[in-house]
């Protein structure tokens, strides 16, 4: 199983990182994925931050992949429902999952459009602060 974690991680935000640590453990306990991809603003920074603290979740660290912010083309493919074929489940998390102040395509109001294939199939979880 390949799980995508979609939130606003990696923006030098300690609060989101503190949500992410137990979220990864929760995903591991409940879904037992082979791979966890984390969509984040700065994949290199988040990877190094998690590497610093991998003692808190050693078995999970080897399963992690870090994805940069999607391009406009990737958002368009997601909107059409053809962009996420390699994921089995999506976990929406972070402190700003639903945020009306961000512009398209980053605000939470677009999540039902961009990830509708998972939402329609009920293959998602909403976890974290809103």
DRENLO-153791 format. One record per residue (C-alpha): residue number from 1; residue in one letter; chain; z, x, y. Coordinates in pm, whole numbers, plus 50000, padded with zeros to 5 digits. Layout:
# DRENLO-153791
[rec NUM, 'A', 'A', [Z, X, Y]]
...
//
This chain:
# DRENLO-153791
[rec 1, 'X', 'A', [50000, 50000, 50000]]
[rec 2, 'X', 'A', [49911, 50124, 50348]]
[rec 3, 'X', 'A', [50126, 49989, 50633]]
[rec 4, 'X', 'A', [50031, 50011, 51000]]
[rec 5, 'X', 'A', [50318, 50023, 51250]]
[rec 6, 'X', 'A', [50191, 49889, 51580]]
[rec 7, 'X', 'A', [50416, 49926, 51882]]
[rec 8, 'X', 'A', [50442, 50139, 52188]]
[rec 9, 'X', 'A', [50587, 50449, 52028]]
[rec 10, 'X', 'A', [50545, 50802, 52151]]
[rec 11, 'X', 'A', [50557, 50739, 52525]]
[rec 12, 'X', 'A', [50856, 50971, 52570]]
[rec 13, 'X', 'A', [51081, 50673, 52527]]
[rec 14, 'X', 'A', [51403, 50745, 52339]]
[rec 15, 'X', 'A', [51471, 50372, 52300]]
[rec 16, 'X', 'A', [51152, 50319, 52100]]
[rec 17, 'X', 'A', [51222, 50626, 51893]]
[rec 18, 'X', 'A', [51569, 50493, 51811]]
[rec 19, 'X', 'A', [51409, 50166, 51696]]
[rec 20, 'X', 'A', [51150, 50358, 51494]]
[rec 21, 'X', 'A', [51397, 50552, 51274]]
[rec 22, 'X', 'A', [51560, 50247, 51111]]
[rec 23, 'X', 'A', [51226, 50062, 51116]]
[rec 24, 'X', 'A', [51073, 50329, 50891]]
[rec 25, 'X', 'A', [51367, 50300, 50652]]
[rec 26, 'X', 'A', [51333, 49921, 50652]]
[rec 27, 'X', 'A', [50961, 49944, 50572]]
[rec 28, 'X', 'A', [51031, 50186, 50288]]
[rec 29, 'X', 'A', [51304, 49965, 50139]]
[rec 30, 'X', 'A', [51108, 49640, 50165]]
[rec 31, 'X', 'A', [50744, 49736, 50107]]
[rec 32, 'X', 'A', [50744, 50074, 49927]]
[rec 33, 'X', 'A', [50419, 50189, 50092]]
[rec 34, 'X', 'A', [50214, 50488, 49990]]
[rec 35, 'X', 'A', [50122, 50556, 50354]]
[rec 36, 'X', 'A', [50267, 50449, 50689]]
[rec 37, 'X', 'A', [50039, 50490, 50990]]
[rec 38, 'X', 'A', [50206, 50475, 51330]]
[rec 39, 'X', 'A', [49990, 50384, 51629]]
[rec 40, 'X', 'A', [50136, 50568, 51926]]
[rec 41, 'X', 'A', [50058, 50701, 52270]]
[rec 42, 'X', 'A', [50112, 51067, 52188]]
[rec 43, 'X', 'A', [50074, 51140, 51815]]
[rec 44, 'X', 'A', [50151, 51512, 51846]]
[rec 45, 'X', 'A', [50475, 51455, 52034]]
[rec 46, 'X', 'A', [50596, 51175, 51807]]
[rec 47, 'X', 'A', [50513, 51378, 51498]]
[rec 48, 'X', 'A', [50715, 51674, 51624]]
[rec 49, 'X', 'A', [51006, 51447, 51728]]
[rec 50, 'X', 'A', [51020, 51290, 51383]]
[rec 51, 'X', 'A', [50987, 51631, 51218]]
[rec 52, 'X', 'A', [51296, 51744, 51412]]
[rec 53, 'X', 'A', [51490, 51452, 51262]]
[rec 54, 'X', 'A', [51332, 51424, 50918]]
[rec 55, 'X', 'A', [51673, 51478, 50756]]
[rec 56, 'X', 'A', [51746, 51113, 50842]]
[rec 57, 'X', 'A', [51452, 50990, 50633]]
[rec 58, 'X', 'A', [51321, 51275, 50412]]
[rec 59, 'X', 'A', [51127, 51073, 50151]]
[rec 60, 'X', 'A', [50941, 50877, 50418]]
[rec 61, 'X', 'A', [50823, 51171, 50627]]
[rec 62, 'X', 'A', [50554, 51278, 50379]]
[rec 63, 'X', 'A', [50402, 50927, 50397]]
[rec 64, 'X', 'A', [50361, 50922, 50776]]
[rec 65, 'X', 'A', [50031, 50939, 50965]]
[rec 66, 'X', 'A', [50009, 50928, 51344]]
[rec 67, 'X', 'A', [49726, 50748, 51520]]
[rec 68, 'X', 'A', [49625, 50780, 51886]]
[rec 69, 'X', 'A', [49575, 50478, 52110]]
[rec 70, 'X', 'A', [49270, 50282, 51995]]
[rec 71, 'X', 'A', [48949, 50310, 52192]]
[rec 72, 'X', 'A', [48783, 50005, 52344]]
[rec 73, 'X', 'A', [48532, 50013, 52056]]
[rec 74, 'X', 'A', [48817, 50007, 51801]]
[rec 75, 'X', 'A', [48973, 49711, 51983]]
[rec 76, 'X', 'A', [48639, 49531, 51967]]
[rec 77, 'X', 'A', [48612, 49594, 51591]]
[rec 78, 'X', 'A', [48970, 49472, 51549]]
[rec 79, 'X', 'A', [48887, 49157, 51746]]
[rec 80, 'X', 'A', [48596, 49093, 51508]]
[rec 81, 'X', 'A', [48829, 49146, 51212]]
[rec 82, 'X', 'A', [48644, 49449, 51076]]
[rec 83, 'X', 'A', [48857, 49731, 51213]]
[rec 84, 'X', 'A', [49166, 49724, 50992]]
[rec 85, 'X', 'A', [49019, 49709, 50644]]
[rec 86, 'X', 'A', [49217, 50010, 50521]]
[rec 87, 'X', 'A', [49558, 49858, 50602]]
[rec 88, 'X', 'A', [49740, 49615, 50376]]
[rec 89, 'X', 'A', [50019, 49509, 50611]]
[rec 90, 'X', 'A', [50108, 49544, 50980]]
[rec 91, 'X', 'A', [50455, 49578, 51128]]
[rec 92, 'X', 'A', [50469, 49503, 51498]]
[rec 93, 'X', 'A', [50768, 49671, 51657]]
[rec 94, 'X', 'A', [50902, 49842, 51963]]
[rec 95, 'X', 'A', [51059, 49727, 52282]]
[rec 96, 'X', 'A', [50739, 49604, 52446]]
[rec 97, 'X', 'A', [50553, 49424, 52171]]
[rec 98, 'X', 'A', [50525, 49117, 52391]]
[rec 99, 'X', 'A', [50477, 49230, 52749]]
[rec 100, 'X', 'A', [50289, 49027, 53006]]
[rec 101, 'X', 'A', [50270, 49310, 53259]]
[rec 102, 'X', 'A', [50036, 49542, 53066]]
[rec 103, 'X', 'A', [49662, 49502, 53107]]
[rec 104, 'X', 'A', [49417, 49435, 52826]]
[rec 105, 'X', 'A', [49412, 49554, 52554]]
[rec 106, 'X', 'A', [49773, 49673, 52555]]
[rec 107, 'X', 'A', [49977, 49366, 52624]]
[rec 108, 'X', 'A', [50134, 49165, 52349]]
[rec 109, 'X', 'A', [49942, 48849, 52429]]
[rec 110, 'X', 'A', [49636, 49009, 52268]]
[rec 111, 'X', 'A', [49808, 49084, 51937]]
[rec 112, 'X', 'A', [49706, 48749, 51783]]
[rec 113, 'X', 'A', [49343, 48819, 51876]]
[rec 114, 'X', 'A', [49328, 49184, 51775]]
[rec 115, 'X', 'A', [49523, 49143, 51451]]
[rec 116, 'X', 'A', [49437, 48785, 51358]]
[rec 117, 'X', 'A', [49321, 48874, 51008]]
[rec 118, 'X', 'A', [49675, 48993, 50921]]
[rec 119, 'X', 'A', [49840, 48707, 51105]]
[rec 120, 'X', 'A', [49621, 48445, 50936]]
[rec 121, 'X', 'A', [49698, 48594, 50595]]
[rec 122, 'X', 'A', [50069, 48628, 50682]]
[rec 123, 'X', 'A', [50056, 49001, 50611]]
[rec 124, 'X', 'A', [50268, 49110, 50907]]
[rec 125, 'X', 'A', [50624, 49141, 51029]]
[rec 126, 'X', 'A', [50753, 49131, 51386]]
[rec 127, 'X', 'A', [51049, 49368, 51417]]
[rec 128, 'X', 'A', [51225, 49517, 51717]]
[rec 129, 'X', 'A', [51301, 49424, 52071]]
[rec 130, 'X', 'A', [51091, 49182, 52269]]
//
